[in-house]
Amino acid sequence: MTPVTIDQHNWLRHTFINRLQTLLLLLFISGYLALLGWLLWGADGVFWLLILGGLWVFFAPTASPQLILRLTRARPLAFAAAPALYRRVEELARRAELPRVPALYLMPGGLGNAFAVGSREQAVIVVTEGLLRCLDQRELTGVLAHEISHIRNNDIRVMSLAMAAGQLTGALSTIGQVLLLVNLPLLLVSDLHLNWSAVLILLLAPTASSLAQLGLSRVREYEADLSAATLTGDPDGLARALLKTEQLQQYGWRRLLIPGARIPQSPLLRSHPPTSERVRRLRELRGQGYVDRGHPVFCRDLYPESVSSCWVESASAWPE
């Protein structure tokens, strides 16, 4: 069996860029937090923030997977209901060397979407009914590999820590602004010089932290795309899935009925990169191999009309 190949040069180049950007963004978030501590309390403030940050890394709470599942009305998907889907996830989890195979949940709704929650040891992948209806098996395999890559790369934990740092940054900014307002009368009647640079840093802290978090999220999406391509050996599968889901969302009823939904959003304010750029990077990974139709990750017919009957065989198998 001839293996599927990936363009190693482009893969290594994109991986290096993604990891460098991740490091720089994390340094920016932590550095801005330390700067706020120094502005408010001097060197002692930086020291105690480092202590607090270290403790937070080990003890910071993450969003409860069960809470997220309840909020999204996702329900467990039994193996008997979707054996083909489970076998695909098991094979991808084995390739990703996860300690446990992620559980599968089904979320009602027509939009094509999927996401992962939990940790490497207790992960859950949620797929929507719309995703199962609109993607063929090759495309859905790419989406599952993308979510498993998030789990393998600990992206959920990384984003939780970045969000916690952002919340702490916002709290310190608020404290600084309150102290400034309380002491403003004294500053106006005295000869004390107000450091406007420090004031600007305090005011911009929440915005800067939020933009950095969004940038980090986009970088982790790029990294998950690359990891998914190595798990499946088929960058085109995920690229096709991205294009198809974006097209469905563009013509969805929400974009037709919700005011402003069709106004383009600034790339800086998006949690996900532009689909066109993600597809371009994925297609740069195409090597000289081919997709083996007999490979355990891929189905033999790569272009079925619908996978709803293939993936979920019986809704009666879902637990109540």
NORVENQUI-V221185 format. One record per residue. SS is DSSP state (2 for helix, 1 for strand, 0 for the rest). Layout:
# NORVENQUI-V221185
ss->{SS:SS}
This chain:
# NORVENQUI-V221185
ss->{0:0:0:0:0:1:0:2:2:2:2:2:2:2:2:2:2:2:2:2:2:2:2:2:2:2:2:2:2:2:2:2:2:2:2:2:2:2:2:2:2:0:2:2:2:2:2:2:2:2:2:2:2:2:2:2:2:2:2:0:0:0:0:0:2:2:2:2:2:2:2:0:0:0:1:1:0:0:0:0:0:0:2:2:2:2:2:2:2:2:2:2:2:2:2:0:0:0:0:0:0:0:1:1:1:1:1:0:0:0:0:0:0:1:1:1:1:1:0:0:0:0:1:1:1:1:1:1:2:2:2:2:2:2:0:0:2:2:2:2:2:2:2:2:2:2:2:2:2:2:2:2:0:0:2:2:2:2:2:2:2:2:2:2:2:2:2:2:2:2:2:2:2:2:2:2:2:2:2:2:2:2:2:2:2:2:2:2:2:0:0:0:0:0:0:2:2:2:2:2:2:2:2:2:2:2:2:2:2:2:2:2:2:2:2:2:2:2:2:2:2:2:2:2:2:2:2:2:2:2:2:2:0:0:2:2:2:2:2:2:2:2:2:2:2:2:2:2:2:2:0:0:2:2:2:2:2:0:0:0:0:0:0:0:0:0:2:2:2:0:0:0:0:0:2:2:2:2:2:2:2:2:2:0:0:1:0:0:0:0:0:0:0:0:0:0:0:0:0:0:0:0:0:0:0:0:0:2:2:2:2:0:0:0:2:2:2:0:0:0}
